[in-house]
Amino acid sequence: MQELSPQIQRFILHFGEMGSRWGVNRTVGQIYALLFLAPEPLCADDIGDALGFSRSNVSMGLKELQSWRLVKLVHKVGDRRDFFESPKDVWEIFRILVEEKRKREIDPTMSLLRDALLEPPADGKEAYAQQRMTEMLELIELSTGWFDEVHRLPPETLESLMRLGSRVQKVLGLAGKLSGKVRAS
């Protein structure tokens, strides 16, 4: 990483460490960080040279990132090489990450819970376990339904909503008080 500034190197190294915590290996995290910061699409050779990775590691990392839809393949006129870039809009990246996490982690859990709840409980312990699974399924369905609603919001609206933070709770509390007064009258 000699051609990269110390600041960019720190970011890339940090992303590699974070990637391992998010379920991808360090190499994949570093490749993504480099592409995220790159002003222009990069070819596999440029990525390998910048990060000191072998061609095969870069190739495997790019395939993993493509499967997550976090990088896309682009071509340049007059150049037969494949180039790669990350989405430029950070909100789009956020949406992709949440969609992919849902597809890979939440949807299979919901399927398992639904299947388990179709079976009648054999005894009191299973009845208790099914009640707990029902509670979990309801929470997951509520949160994924909320995500589906939020997902349809324009990025500007989503950003405004997120910036409201705890003020949303105050608005909801006020709305609840007003609806209680309306019912009482």
C-alpha positions as CSV (number, residue, x, y, z in Angstrom):
1,M,0.0,0.0,0.0
2,Q,2.9,2.4,-0.7
3,E,1.0,4.7,-3.2
4,L,-1.9,5.2,-0.8
5,S,-1.8,8.0,1.7
6,P,-1.6,7.2,5.4
7,Q,-5.3,8.3,5.9
8,I,-6.5,6.1,3.1
9,Q,-4.4,3.2,4.4
10,R,-5.9,3.5,7.9
11,F,-9.4,3.5,6.4
12,I,-8.7,0.4,4.3
13,L,-7.1,-1.4,7.2
14,H,-10.0,-0.5,9.5
15,F,-12.5,-1.7,6.9
16,G,-10.7,-5.0,6.6
17,E,-11.0,-5.5,10.4
18,M,-14.6,-4.5,10.4
19,G,-15.3,-6.8,7.5
20,S,-14.2,-9.8,9.5
21,R,-16.8,-8.7,12.2
22,W,-19.5,-8.4,9.6
23,G,-19.0,-11.8,8.1
24,V,-16.6,-11.2,5.3
25,N,-12.9,-11.8,5.3
26,R,-10.4,-9.0,5.8
27,T,-9.3,-9.1,2.1
28,V,-12.9,-8.5,0.9
29,G,-13.3,-5.6,3.4
30,Q,-10.1,-4.0,2.2
31,I,-11.0,-4.4,-1.5
32,Y,-14.3,-2.8,-0.8
33,A,-12.8,0.1,1.1
34,L,-10.3,0.8,-1.8
35,L,-13.1,0.8,-4.4
36,F,-15.3,2.9,-2.1
37,L,-12.6,5.6,-2.0
38,A,-11.5,5.3,-5.6
39,P,-12.7,8.2,-7.8
40,E,-12.5,6.0,-10.9
41,P,-13.2,2.3,-11.4
42,L,-10.2,0.0,-10.8
43,C,-9.2,-3.2,-12.6
44,A,-8.1,-6.3,-10.6
45,D,-4.4,-5.6,-11.3
46,D,-4.7,-2.1,-9.9
47,I,-6.5,-3.4,-6.8
48,G,-3.8,-6.1,-6.3
49,D,-1.0,-3.7,-6.7
50,A,-2.5,-1.1,-4.4
51,L,-3.2,-3.6,-1.6
52,G,-0.4,-6.1,-2.2
53,F,-2.9,-9.0,-2.8
54,S,-2.5,-11.8,-5.3
55,R,-4.6,-11.8,-8.4
56,S,-6.5,-14.9,-7.1
57,N,-7.3,-13.2,-3.8
58,V,-8.5,-10.1,-5.6
59,S,-10.6,-12.2,-8.0
60,M,-12.3,-14.1,-5.1
61,G,-12.9,-10.9,-3.2
62,L,-14.5,-9.2,-6.2
63,K,-16.8,-12.2,-6.7
64,E,-17.9,-12.0,-3.1
65,L,-18.5,-8.2,-3.3
66,Q,-20.5,-8.7,-6.5
67,S,-22.6,-11.4,-4.8
68,W,-23.4,-8.7,-2.2
69,R,-24.1,-6.2,-5.0
70,L,-21.6,-3.9,-3.4
71,V,-19.4,-3.6,-6.5
72,K,-20.3,-3.6,-10.1
73,L,-18.5,-4.5,-13.3
74,V,-17.8,-1.6,-15.7
75,H,-16.0,-1.4,-19.0
76,K,-13.9,1.3,-20.5
77,V,-13.8,2.0,-24.2
78,G,-10.6,0.6,-25.8
79,D,-9.7,-1.5,-22.8
80,R,-10.5,-5.2,-22.6
81,R,-10.0,-5.4,-18.9
82,D,-12.8,-5.6,-16.4
83,F,-13.1,-2.6,-14.0
84,F,-15.0,-2.4,-10.8
85,E,-16.6,0.4,-8.7
86,S,-18.8,0.6,-5.7
87,P,-22.1,2.5,-5.8
88,K,-21.5,6.2,-5.3
89,D,-24.6,7.0,-3.2
90,V,-24.0,6.0,0.4
91,W,-27.8,5.6,0.9
92,E,-27.9,3.1,-1.9
93,I,-25.0,1.2,-0.3
94,F,-27.0,1.2,3.0
95,R,-30.1,-0.1,1.3
96,I,-28.1,-2.8,-0.5
97,L,-26.5,-3.9,2.8
98,V,-29.7,-4.1,4.6
99,E,-31.4,-6.0,1.8
100,E,-28.6,-8.5,1.5
101,K,-28.5,-9.1,5.3
102,R,-32.2,-9.6,5.3
103,K,-32.0,-12.1,2.4
104,R,-29.1,-14.0,3.9
105,E,-30.0,-13.9,7.6
106,I,-33.5,-12.8,8.4
107,D,-35.6,-14.5,5.7
108,P,-34.1,-18.0,6.5
109,T,-34.9,-17.4,10.2
110,M,-38.4,-16.4,9.4
111,S,-38.8,-19.6,7.3
112,L,-37.5,-21.8,10.0
113,L,-39.8,-20.2,12.6
114,R,-42.9,-20.5,10.4
115,D,-42.1,-24.2,9.7
116,A,-41.5,-24.9,13.4
117,L,-44.8,-23.3,14.3
118,L,-46.7,-25.4,11.9
119,E,-46.0,-28.5,14.0
120,P,-48.2,-29.1,17.0
121,P,-46.3,-29.0,20.3
122,A,-45.6,-32.5,21.8
123,D,-45.6,-31.3,25.4
124,G,-45.5,-28.2,27.7
125,K,-41.9,-27.5,27.0
126,E,-42.5,-27.4,23.3
127,A,-45.6,-25.3,23.8
128,Y,-43.5,-22.8,25.8
129,A,-40.8,-22.9,23.1
130,Q,-43.4,-22.3,20.4
131,Q,-44.8,-19.3,22.3
132,R,-41.3,-17.8,22.4
133,M,-40.8,-18.6,18.7
134,T,-44.1,-16.9,18.0
135,E,-43.0,-13.8,19.8
136,M,-39.7,-13.7,17.9
137,L,-41.5,-14.2,14.6
138,E,-43.9,-11.4,15.3
139,L,-41.1,-9.1,16.2
140,I,-39.1,-10.0,13.0
141,E,-42.3,-9.6,10.9
142,L,-43.0,-6.2,12.5
143,S,-39.4,-5.0,11.9
144,T,-39.2,-6.3,8.3
145,G,-42.6,-4.7,7.6
146,W,-41.3,-1.4,9.0
147,F,-38.1,-1.8,6.9
148,D,-40.3,-2.4,3.8
149,E,-42.1,0.9,4.4
150,V,-38.9,2.8,5.1
151,H,-37.2,1.2,2.1
152,R,-39.8,2.9,-0.1
153,L,-39.0,6.3,1.2
154,P,-36.9,8.6,-0.9
155,P,-33.3,9.0,0.5
156,E,-33.9,12.6,1.5
157,T,-37.0,11.6,3.6
158,L,-35.1,8.7,5.2
159,E,-32.3,11.0,6.1
160,S,-34.6,13.5,7.7
161,L,-36.3,10.7,9.6
162,M,-33.0,9.4,10.9
163,R,-31.9,12.9,11.9
164,L,-35.0,13.2,14.0
165,G,-33.7,10.5,16.3
166,S,-35.3,10.5,19.7
167,R,-37.6,13.4,18.7
168,V,-39.7,10.8,16.9
169,Q,-40.6,9.3,20.2
170,K,-41.8,12.7,21.5
171,V,-43.9,13.2,18.3
172,L,-45.4,9.8,18.8
173,G,-46.1,10.5,22.5
174,L,-47.8,13.7,21.5
175,A,-49.8,12.0,18.8
176,G,-50.9,9.4,21.3
177,K,-52.0,12.0,23.8
178,L,-53.9,13.8,21.1
179,S,-55.7,10.7,19.8
180,G,-56.6,9.8,23.5
181,K,-58.2,13.3,23.8
182,V,-60.0,12.8,20.5
183,R,-61.4,9.5,21.7
184,A,-62.4,10.9,25.1
185,S,-64.5,13.7,23.6
